[in-house]
Amino acid sequence: MSLPQRAQKHTNELDRTFLGLANDAYQESKNNRVKYAQIARDAGLTNQEIADAYGVTEAAIRQMLKRTGK
């Protein structure tokens, strides 16, 4: 049994809204992750120490910081 066309359109709009909100939260989380990695580097932590804390490779941290110009 499928939803009436009108209800389906409303559901699709809600789906897009929630996906947009999820994307916003994801982008904010990504930005915070970079910001905290920069703070950690400024405080003297090595890329490897940050990588260990984030559960990624040292190369991933190096690339993350390189993209931001640090």
Secondary structure, DSSP 8 states (H G I E B T S, - for coil): ----HHHHHHHHHHHHHHHHHHHHHHHHHHHHHHHHHHHHHHTT--HHHHHHHHTS-HHHHHHHHHHTT-
